[in-house]
């Protein structure tokens, strides 16, 4: 994996039906950009019978520019709201240029970062939903010297398509989530066939 994973014991991630365990294992095979430091985290326990989660930070020159989480939910009995037995829930937050934060098209553009990343990685899915929020900060009085700042938050969920046996390969979905975070912080895409030089944080051992 390009960005190393630091794994921690998780009750849900190491148990459950065979199709869930296989899906979790496929999450660990995803290849992320070296600017992305990714690790497993405790997953919420009450949303679905089985769940697993990843968290990540996007770091450039030792500056944290963005962060995110990806949660995989599984209900073997199915869920009408999901239209399936699995559901991905993703979150990404990034520092952006304050001028971009005032753009009325930011919401639509932010959502396109997700849909285009899913398409680009071949992460077949359906029943997507979510929101894009921009928060701008401007200081006054004794803090007037503080520069304006802005953050964009993307919250989304989608149902990943399973194969004819009900199995799920999560690799492409994790990679799409990683690309979403990198796009949000403004990193240029890496041309096909070119390997980016790993950042110092991305080299951290597992």
C-alpha positions, 0 to 999 in steps of 0.5 A, a space after each residue: 500500500 502506498 500510504 501505510 496503514 497502522 492497524 488497531 484491534 477492532 471487534 467488528 472488523 475482525 468478526 462477522 459474516 465471511 462476505 463482511 470480513 472479505 470486504 474489510 480485507 479488501 479495504 486494506 489492499 487499497 493504494 493511496 497517494 503518499 500524501 495520505 496517511 491512513 489507519 484503521 479506527 474504531 467503527 460505530 457499533 449501533 448503525 449496523 450489525 457489522 461495521 469497519 472504519 478508516 481515518 486519514 490525514 492529507 499532509 504536504 510538507 508536514 502541514 495537515 491540509 485535510 482529514 477524512 473518515 470512511 465507514 463500511 456498514 453491513 447488514 446481512 438482512 438488507 436495508 431498504 434505505 440502502 437498497 443493499 446489504 452494504 453501505 459506505 459512509 464518507 466524510 472529508 474536510 479540507 482547508 480551501 482558498 477563502 475566495 473559493 469558499 464564496 463561490 456559489 458553485 462550490 457545493 456542486 463542484 464538491 459533490 462532483 469531486 466524489 462522483 468523479 472519483 468513484 467513476 474514475 476508480 470504477 467503484 460501481 455504486 448506487 443510491 448516493 446521497 450527501 451534502 457539501 458545507 463551506 465554513 468561512 472565518 473572518 476575524 475582527 477587533 483584537 484578532 483582526 490580523 488573523 487571515 480569512 480562512 475557509 473549510 469545505 466539508 463533504 459528507 456522503 453515503 452510497 451503496 457499493 455494488 456487490 458481485 453475483 455471490 453477494 461479495 464486495 471488493 472495497 478497494 476502488 471505493 477506498 481509493 476513490 475516497 482517498 482521491 476525494 480528500 486529495 482533490 479537496 485540498 487542491 493536490 494536482 492529479 498524478 499522471 497515469 504511470 507516474 509515482 509521486 515521491 512519498 511524503 515524510 509522514 506517508 513513509 511512517 512505518 506500520 
